[in-house]
Amino acid sequence: MTVVILTLNEARRLSTCLAAIPQRYPVLVVDCGSTDGTVGIAEADGCKVTTNPWSGFSAQRNFALRQCDITSKWVLFIDADEVFPQKFYDWFETEIKDRDDFDVGQVASILYFKGKPLRYVPAYPMYHPRLVRRGHAHFVPNHTNHGEAANADARELLIDIPYLHDWFDGDLVSWLHKHVKLAAQEANLKSSYDGLPTARAKLSLLFQSALVRVPGRFFFHYFWRGGFRDGRYGFEYAMMYTWFEFTKGLIKLGNGTVKDGK
């Protein structure tokens, strides 16, 4: 198995990600223009490093699969703000590496926020296509226009050994700026795409009216999924993503794409 990590200015978090990967696996870092020492950290750790201009998650992952001379049967994609537990690698070695009955592993995740695990508010399970049988699966843009999905004809396996995703770096202003751009991409969801549909994608496409999504997002995370049990951090998370829904609705309104309250 080869591990692939996509990076852009991840010097602060990359070492933690790399430290959790067993030495027996080669690591390829695909960087898209870091200026903070990310590349040096990767090279010092023994990673192979290549650069490729950012063109979206699906295109960047496909670049690694198709143009970086990977020869292993399996490829595991990890982001620099994520840590896969030793249990996952042990399970892979004993249960998975010789199997041919699936093409993509949808791996569960647990979100960390300000150093604390969010147990309720994110609405688990949250699966992402991370383990790929090379030559039998690839990535396509998903319904959000900025995320990725596995190709629709890939055979999937749900993997309930969650990785840890430390998704928030502590800079709320930067997060808001980033998510304004993502909101612009996500303002008009694609009703169909060539990827494996997830339960979250189906739910997102079912309710597209901002009048429903803005209050509904807060209610869903904070009350329906019990985010209040995560305390202050659950409230912050619910508020951040309610703001995100409001921003998408405002962009749609400004673009003149909202009709009859939709």
N, C-alpha and C positions, 0 to 999 in steps of 0.2 A: 504494500500500500504506500502511495505517495501522499503527503500532506501538502495542500496548496493554501497559501495565505495571501489575500489581497490587502495591499497597504497604501495609505496616503497619510504621511505625517503621523505615524503611530509609535514614535520613539518612547512615549511614556508607558505604553501598555504592551508593546510587542514582547518584551523579555518575559513577562508573566505567561503569555500565551505559549511561547516557545518552551519554557521550562516544564510545561505539563506534557509535552510530546515525547514519547519514548525515543531513545537514541536510535533504535533500529529502523525508524522510518525516515526516508529522505524528505526534506522539506524544500518546496519551491515557493519563493516569495515573488509575487507579481506586483511590482510597484508602479504607480502612475504619476510619479513626479515629486516624491517627498523631498523636503528641504531641511528636515529637523534631525537628521542622523539615523533615520529608520533603516536605510540601506546598510550603513555601517554596522548596526546592531545585528542585522540578519546575517551579514557576511561573517562577522566575528563568531556567530553561533554555528557556523558551518552550513548555512542555507545556500542553495543556489538562488541567485537573484536575477530576474529579468525585468525589463521595463516595458510598459505598454500604455499609451494614452487612455484615459478613462473613457469608456463608451457604454457604460451601464453594467450592472451586475451580471446579466446573462452573457453579454458579449465578452466580458473579462474572464468569466469562468470558462467559456468555450475556447478562448484564446489559450488558456492553460492546458485544456484537454487536447487541443488539436495542433498547437504550434510550439510546444515547449519540450518535445522529445520525451514525454513521460511514457514509460514502458510497463509500469505495473498494472495489474488487473484492476485494482481498486484505487480510487482517488477520493480523499477526504478533504472537503473544503471547510476551512476554519477562518473566521474573521479575527482580526488582531485584538478585538475586545472580548474574545471568547476563550473559554478554557474547557477542554474535553476531559472528563475524569478518567483515571486509570481503569475504572470498571469498564468503560467503553472499549478501550484497547484490548483488555483481557477477553471481553466478550467477542470482539472481532476475531481474535486469533483462534479461539476455541470453537466458535459457532458459525462464522461468516466467510472467512477468506477463501474457502474452497467451494462455496455455493454458487450456482448459476441460475437459481430460480427467481431472482429479482434483479432489477437494473438500477434502481435508485432507492436509497434509504432515507426516509423522512425522519429526521432526528428531533426529538423533543428538546425543549429548552426551558431554563429557569432564568428569569430576569432579576438582575441585581440593580439596586438604585441607591446611590450614596453609601455603598458598602453593605447594604442589607438586602436579603432575598425578599422579593415580593411573592408572597404565597398565594394571594387570592386575586388581586386587582387585574392582572394581565389577562385573566380568563384562559386558563390552561385547559387542555393541552395546546401547545403551540409547536407545530412541526415545520421543519424546513428541509429542503432537499440538499443534503450535505455529503452523503456517501454514494458515489457513482461508479458503476461498472463501466470502465472505459470501453468505448466503441459501441455501447448499447444504450447510452442515454446522453442527453445534452440539455442545455438550458434554453429557455425562451422567455421573453418578457411576460410578466403576469398582468392581471387585470388593472393594476395600479399605474402602469406605464413606467414605473421605476424599479419594481422588484423583479424577482425571477421565479420561474417554476420549471419543473422537469417536463420534457416533451410528453405529449398526451398519451402516446402509445407505450411509454416505459412502464414496466412492472414495478410496483412500489412495495416497500416493506416499512411499516411504522416501527420505529425504534424508541422504546421508552426508557432509555438511559440518558437523561437530560444533560446537556452541556450548560455551562454557566455563561450568561451573557451580561457583561457589565456595560450596558448600553449608554449610560449617561456619564460624561466626563466632568460634570460639575459646573460647566459654563452654560447657564440657561440662555443667555443672549445668543450665543453661537448656535445652540439647539433651535431657538426660534427662527433665526435666519435660515438655517438649513431646511427647516420644515415649512417655511414659506415657499421655498423652491419646490419641495416635494408636494405641497398642496396644489401648486400650479400644475404639476404633472398629473396629479390624482383627481383634479377637479371634475374631469369627465372620464369615468371608469369605462373600460372596454367591456362590452356585454359578452364578448366571446374572445377566446385566445387559444393558442395551440398547446397549452400546457395542462398538466394534471390539475383538476379543480380541487380546491381544499374547502373544508367546511366554512372557514373564515371568508374565503372568496365568494362562496355562494351567498352567505349572509350579507356581505357587503354589497353585492350586486342586487340583492332583493330589496334593500331599503336605500334608495339613492336621494330621496328628498332631504334637503338640509333642515327642513322643519321637523323632520323625524330624527335625523342623524345627530344633530347638535345636542338636544336634551337626552336623546336615547343613548348616546355614547356615555354620558356621565352616569345615567341610571344603570346602564348595563355593567360598567366596571365597578362603580362604587356600591351599588345596592344589590343588583341581581347576582353578581359574582362575589360579593362579600368583600369588596375592597376596603371597606371601613375597618375590617379586621387587621389590615396592614398599617393602621394608625395614620399618622401624618403623611407618611410616604405614599400610602394608598390614595389619600386625598390629592396629593400633588400630582401623582401619575394620572388620575382621572381628570383633573383639571387641565393638564398639559394636552391630553388627547381630545378633550372636549374643545379646547382652543383650536386644535388642528382641524377638527370638523367644521368649526365656525369659519376658519380661514378658507377652507375649501369652498364653503357655501358663498362666502363673500366674493371670492374670485370668480365663481360661476355667475354670480349676479353682475359683477363688473364687466364680464365678457359678454353679457347679454344671452347667456345660455340657460338661464332660469326661466321657465315658463310654467304658469299655473302652480307656483309654489314648489317646483321640482328643481 
